Amino acid sequence: MTPTQTSPIVVTGGTGTLGRHVLDRLRGAGLAARVLSRRAHEDDPVQGIEYVTGDLATGKGIDAALAGARVILHLAGSSKGDEDKARHLVAAASRAGTPHIVYVSVVGAGRVPQDGRIDRTMFGYFGAKYAAERVIAESGLPWTTLRATQFHDLVLKVASGMAKLPVIPVPSGFRFQPVDSGEVADHLVELALDSPSGPVPDMAGPRIYPLADLVRSYLEATGKHRLLVPVAVPGQAARAVRDGAVLAPDRAVGRRTWEEFLAGITSARSSALPS
């Protein structure tokens, strides 16, 4: 079933990095979008974007957001509470009919254990995503779930945060396969316009990097000098990450590399500086 202008695609997390990319793609395809947001925004009729204020954590306002929807792109997520948010979403979706829920999850969901306090504290995001996956899959509604690796934007945020320290502790053996959020947005919109498919193949970036290399390249690009010190992180989740649980080498379908992303960011920042 293809959405029409009279049945807007509902987007949760539409004001985030991925959400903004998705809205751009929907607008380019001539599709109307309705964004569920915790904060009030003015509608943008020129761009075909309607905003409804609501909160997935409490369920408030969700029914109004989903009224008449045929497709829901569920992009909102955090390190905790995703399971309850998914329950509120599917309950409201069931009341609205049988919309197709397209959910973006993370590679490693279901593979990174959450057995200990350190595991849950440092890697709770993976457990939260997996719990939400199960809620959606067991909802009885038509659904599609895409697992993607970490976005370049997230790696940038982590690296810039670590660079604030004079000495940077870097978890030993951690490797990541960052993917471009715009490319993930492209694929999500394709999935939203297609039939429900359940779990679809993972989407990962073109290269795998040790975390130390990602941080080091950020430091070089920004002209910062820091000492990197390897540290051993205990716990089953850390062991799973070291063993490649968050990687998808056979699904390296992303095209934009970390180096290309970083060059674009640093170039944009340089251009913004007064001459």
Summary of the structure (lengths in Angstrom):
residues: 275
radius of gyration: 19.4
end to end distance: 52.2
largest distance: 58.2
contacts: 897
relative contact order: 0.14
helix: 41%
strand: 19%
